[in-house]
């Protein structure tokens, strides 16, 4: 199943994301998977928030000419993400239609989720890792020799300990919190999830009242991780996942912050609202049995002035 634990929550249970991913890493010191330009292909999907992170980080660091990228379409079958956006539905570099083929080349008995993002070794055609938080971490630390001269410092030393704590809060309470609401197996589980989500959203709204970005005046990995959820909030999570205390556009600091990032090169161009809505509303048929994709909300507001320059 392409996204684990997203549609199989037993009645009365709470959503619990499986975080057991392929453990390998691409590093400068690795004998099996060394950092090497043109060797690896990042397979992602604009519809997926976890994969969207890697698309943004690759762009911010200027790694487009070092690590190639293949994009899956928003609709996948029951077994795998597919390359429906490419001619004949085949990735032009890997030569496959189903991403699962790269997983099976790694392990013919692979039985876990076929997830994106995935880093694929082009010579062998096998997945190296699908550990999404580790992928963006290593794009920064292990691929430093190939960064653009103007790449941002996404993991600044002076605030890294605090940033790690902020990112943990964002992951458990917001990134995963919206899924906890959407796939709650009981009213009680939903109520608890909804309260947890909005406690975190209110905390973020307050935090962003006197600083431009989460850690201060510069963009960090923490901002990338929050942005991909905010970009999907009104389009999907507010209605589809019942995260509907209020909309993002009704929270002045978070909405201004989200627009600020959207208008920053590397962020907004990775967002495809049509693909996002099609993925959630069609693929997650247990939440939306009709498969009807809503027309709204309007997206023009993302390009309106945000006014946050004065904060840093």
N, C-alpha and C positions, 0 to 999 in steps of 0.2 A: 504494500500500500504506500503511495507516494509520500504522504505526510502522516507519520505515526501518531496514534492516539487522538486524531482529530475528529473521528466520527464513530468511535467505538467506546463510548462512555456508558457503563451500565446504569440502569435506572437507580436513582438514589445516590450515585457516586459523584465525586468531584473529578474534574479534569486533572490529569497528571502527565506532563510531557516526558517522554522517554528521551533521555540525553545520552544514551549509550551509542556513540558514533565510532567510526573507524579511527583508531588511535594514531595512525601514522602522521608524520609531519614532513613538510618540505623545509629543510634547514641548510644553512651554509656548511655544517659539519656532517651532514648525513651521508652515509655511504650508499644507501639505497635510493634516497630521494633528495639529491643535492639541488640547491638553488642553481638554475641554469636557464638562461633566456631561451625562449622558443620551444622549450621542452614540454610545458604544461598548458592545459586548456582549462580555464574556469568555465564550468557549465552552471548557468544560473537561469533565473526566470524573473522578469519584471513584476509578475503577479505576486511573488512570494516575498514577504518582508524579511525573512532570514537571508535569502539570497540577495535581496536588494542591498543589504549592507555591503556585501563583497563587491558588487558592481560599483557602488559609490567609492569605497576605499581604493579600489584599483584605479579609478578615475582621478581621485584626489592626489594620489601618489605618483601619477604619471606612468603607470605600468602597462599602458595599452599596447605598446610595441614590444613588450617583454613577455607578457602572459596573454595569449589569445583568449577570446571569450565566445562561447556558444550559448545561444538563448533558446530555451524551450518555450513553447506556447503556453497560454493560460489554462488550456483544457488538457488534462491527461487522462489516460484510461485507468482501469483499476489496478494495473500492474506498475505503471511507470510514467514519469514525465516523458514527453515526446518532442521532437524537433519539428513541430508543425509549421513553424515560421519559415523554414528553409525550403528551397525547391525540392519537390518530391518527398518532403518530410524527412530528409537525411542531413545530418550535420556534415558540412563540407570538409571538415578536418578529420573527424573521428569515423565518418562513414557509417553511422548508425542512426536508426530511427528512434529506438527506445534507449533511454539513459541506462536502463537496467542491464543492457548488454555490457557496459563498462564495469558495472558492479560484478557481474558474473565472470568477467575476465579476471577480476581480482580474486573472486571466490565462487566457484561453480555452485556451491551449496549456500550462497548468501541468502538469508531469509528475513532480513530486517527491512526497514523502510528505504525506498529508492528516493532519496532526498536531494534537494538543491539548497545551497550551492555544493558543488563537488569539484575537486581538483583532479583532473585526469591526466595521467602520463601518456603523452601522444605516441611515443614509440611502441609501447605495449598495449595501449588502448584500455588500460585498467584504472579504476579509481584509486587515488592515493588516500584521500581523506574527504569526509563530508562533515567534519566538525566545524560548524559555522563560526563560533566565536574564536576558535583557534586559527581559522583561515585568515580572518582580518588582522588578528594579532601578528601572525607571521608575515603577512604582506608588509607590515610596517617594520618589524624587527629583523626579519631574515632577508628581505629583499632590499635593504637600505642602499646597497651599492648601485641599484638601478632606479632609485627614486628621481623624480624631477628635481632640479635645483631649488624650485619654489614649492616643494611639497610641504604641507603643514606638519607640525609636530603633533601627531594624534595621541601620543602617550607622554606628555611632559613629565619630567622627573619630579618637579617641585610639587605636583599635586596628585601624583599617581596613586598613593594610598587612598586618598579621599575619592578619587575618580573610580577606583575599583569598588568602593562601597556604594557610590552613586549608581554605577552600572548594575550592581547586584540588585539594588532596589528597582531599577528600571526593568530589568529582566523579569524578576519574580512578580512584581506588582502591576506592571504596565504591559510590556511585550507579551508576557504569558498571561497577564491578568485579563486581557480582552478575550483570550481563548477560554479561560476559566469561566467567564460569564457565558460565552456562546455555547459551550458544550457541557454546561452543568446538567447533572442527571436528576436534580430535584429542585424544588423551589427553595429549600433551605440552602443547598449548595450555591444556587444562583445568588440569593440574597447576600450570602457571605462574600462571594466573589465580587459582586457589584460594590459592596461597601469597601472592600480592600482596594479595588481599582480607583475609586473616587477619592479615597484617602490619599493615595499616591498622586493622583492628578492634582489635587489641591496643594499638596506639598510642592510639586513642580511649578505650579502657577505662582506660588509664593517665592520660590527660589529664583525664578526668572524675573522677578519684579525689580531687582537692582543689579542684574548682571546680564550681559547680552547672550552669553552661551552658558551651558551648565557649569563649566569650570572657570568662567571669567570672560575675558575679552577675546579669546581665540577658540576656534573649533577643535574639538577633540573626538576621540572614538566614542565617548559617551553621547555626543550629539548625533553621531551617525546612528547609534543604536536606538535612540529615542525617535529620531525623525521618521524612520520607516513605519513605525506604528502610528504616529501622528498623521502622516500622509494618507493613511487608510481609515482614519477614525470616522470622519463624517460620511465617507463614501461607503463604508462597509460595517465597521464595528458598532456605530451608533444604532443602526437598525437591525442588521443581520445577526449581530451578537448581543443585541439588547443592552448595549452600554449607553443607555439613553437618559441618564440624569440631565445631561445637557450636551450640546454640540461643542466641538472644538472651537468653532467660530464665535462662541459665546464666552470664551475665556481669553481675556484681552492679552495677557502676557504669553500664554502658550500659543495662541493663534498668531500673534506678531512674530514670535520666535520661529514658528513653523514656516511662515512666509519668508522670513529672513534666510533660513536655510534653503528653502525651495528656490530662491532667487540667486543662490550662490552656485557658481559653476561646479558641476559634479553631483549636484543633488536633484534639482527639478527635472533635468533631462532624463533621469533614470525612472521617472514616475510615468506610468501609463494607466490612467484611471479606467479606461475601457477594459484593459486586460485584468486589472485588479478586480473590478466588479464581476466580470465574467467568470473568473476563477472561483471566487467565493460563492456567488449565487448559483452557479451551475454545478460545480464539482461537489460542493457540500450539500448534497441533495437531502440528507437527513435533517438539516436545519431549514432548507428551503426546497420542499418537495416539488413545487411547481416549476422550478428552474427559471422563473421569470427574473430578468435582470432589470433593476430600476433605472429610469432615465436620469434621475438626479443623483446627488445634488450638483448645482452649477459649480464649475471649477475656476471661473474667471477671477475670483477673489484672491487666488494664490499669487497673482501678479500685482496686486495693489501694494502701494507703499507700506512698509512695516514700521518705519519710524524708530527703529531700535539702534541706529547708529550712535545716538547720544550715550548709550550704555557702555561703549567701548569700541 
